[in-house]
């Protein structure tokens, strides 16, 4: 479809009474940068290797509308960026395979901690010393969760640090 067809369309002319082609491309119009009385003056000045200053000179009456346009664009792009971040987080959080993988890694860690601790207790060490040596064994394996708090948390959750009750005879 060429420009003549668009401008001569009866549905467009009845709903939009202004001839858009003449308005946009007329030499006499304020939107034409080739016209002597062009309302907006743009200048670009190079600053450094990869930066430039972009300046716009316009009639004082247009400044309010121009600033409103810039504010709207700024809000739109911030909203779009925020929406993109939210969607990315949702994809990561809802990915069932990723959740299952993380749960499996955690279960493997819990099993390893309990196995090391139980072996040390089986050797006759006290609980406090067994906890300490369990952490040391994990650090020797360069495990990322090899710290005292993680080991204690796992052992408490597994019930390994509860005192055994002595039943009276």
C-alpha positions in Angstrom: 0.0 0.0 0.0 1.5 3.3 -1.0 1.0 6.8 0.5 -1.7 7.8 -2.0 -3.8 4.8 -1.1 -3.6 5.5 2.6 -4.4 9.2 2.3 -7.3 8.6 -0.1 -9.0 5.9 2.0 -12.5 6.9 2.8 -12.5 5.3 6.3 -9.3 7.1 7.3 -10.4 10.5 6.0 -13.7 10.3 7.8 -12.2 9.2 11.1 -9.2 11.5 10.8 -10.1 14.8 9.1 -6.5 16.1 8.9 -4.5 15.0 5.9 -1.7 13.3 7.8 0.6 13.1 4.8 0.4 16.9 4.2 0.9 17.6 7.9 4.0 15.4 8.3 5.8 16.2 5.0 4.8 19.8 4.2 7.7 22.2 3.8 5.7 24.9 5.6 5.1 22.7 8.7 6.9 23.1 12.0 7.9 19.4 12.0 10.0 19.8 8.9 13.7 20.1 9.8 14.5 21.5 6.3 12.2 24.5 6.8 13.8 27.9 7.9 11.2 28.4 10.7 11.6 24.9 12.1 10.4 25.0 15.7 12.9 22.5 17.1 16.7 22.8 16.8 18.8 19.7 17.5 22.5 19.8 18.1 24.9 16.9 18.8 28.4 17.7 20.2 30.9 14.9 20.6 32.5 14.6 24.1 35.2 12.0 24.4 35.5 8.8 22.5 32.0 7.3 22.9 29.9 10.0 24.4 27.9 13.0 23.0 25.8 15.9 24.2 22.4 16.1 22.6 20.7 19.4 23.0 17.3 20.6 21.9 16.3 24.2 21.4 12.5 24.8 21.2 10.0 27.5 21.9 9.3 28.1 25.6 5.7 27.0 25.2 6.7 23.5 24.0 8.9 22.8 27.0 6.1 21.5 29.3 4.9 19.1 26.7 8.4 17.9 26.0 9.2 17.3 29.6 5.9 15.4 30.0 6.9 13.2 27.1 10.3 12.5 28.6 8.8 11.7 32.0 6.3 9.3 30.3 9.0 7.6 28.4 11.2 7.3 31.5 8.3 5.7 33.5 7.5 3.4 30.6 11.0 2.1 30.3 11.4 1.7 34.1 8.2 -0.3 34.2 9.3 -2.5 31.3 12.7 -3.1 33.0 10.9 -4.0 36.3 8.5 -6.3 34.5 11.4 -8.1 32.8 13.1 -8.6 36.2 10.0 -10.0 37.8 9.4 -12.4 34.9 13.0 -13.6 35.1 12.7 -14.2 38.8 9.4 -16.0 38.4 10.9 -18.3 35.8 13.8 -19.1 38.1 11.5 -19.6 41.1 8.9 -21.7 39.4 11.1 -23.9 37.4 10.2 -27.3 38.9 13.3 -29.0 37.6 15.5 -26.4 39.3 13.6 -26.7 42.6 13.9 -30.5 42.5 17.6 -30.2 41.7 18.2 -27.9 44.7 16.2 -30.2 47.0 18.3 -33.2 45.8 21.6 -31.3 46.5 20.3 -30.4 50.0 19.2 -33.9 50.7 22.6 -35.2 49.6 24.3 -32.8 51.9 22.1 -33.8 54.9 22.8 -37.5 54.2 26.6 -36.8 54.1 26.6 -34.8 57.3 24.6 -37.5 59.2 26.8 -40.3 57.8 30.0 -38.6 58.9 28.6 -37.7 62.3 27.2 -41.2 62.9 30.6 -42.7 62.0 32.4 -40.4 64.5 29.9 -41.1 67.3 30.3 -44.9 66.5 34.0 -44.4 67.2 33.2 -43.2 70.7 33.6 -39.4 70.3 31.4 -37.0 72.2 28.8 -35.1 70.3 30.6 -31.7 70.5 33.8 -33.3 69.1 31.9 -35.2 66.5 30.2 -32.0 65.3 33.6 -30.3 65.1 35.2 -33.2 63.1 32.2 -33.4 60.8 32.7 -29.8 59.8 36.5 -30.5 59.3 35.7 -33.5 57.1 33.4 -31.4 54.9 36.0 -28.6 54.7 38.6 -31.1 53.6 36.3 -32.0 50.8 35.9 -28.3 49.9 32.2 -28.5 50.4 30.5 -25.0 50.0 28.3 -25.5 53.1 31.1 -26.7 55.3 30.6 -24.5 58.4 29.5 -25.2 61.9 26.1 -23.6 61.7 25.1 -25.6 58.6 26.3 -28.9 60.3 24.5 -28.1 63.5 21.3 -27.2 61.7 21.3 -30.5 59.7 22.1 -32.5 62.8 19.4 -30.8 64.9 16.8 -31.3 62.2 17.8 -35.0 61.9 17.4 -35.4 65.7 21.1 -36.4 66.1 21.8 -33.9 68.9 18.9 -34.9 71.2 19.9 -36.3 74.6 18.9 -39.9 75.0 16.6 -40.3 77.9 17.7 -42.7 80.7 14.8 -44.9 81.7 14.6 -45.6 85.5 14.6 -49.3 86.4 
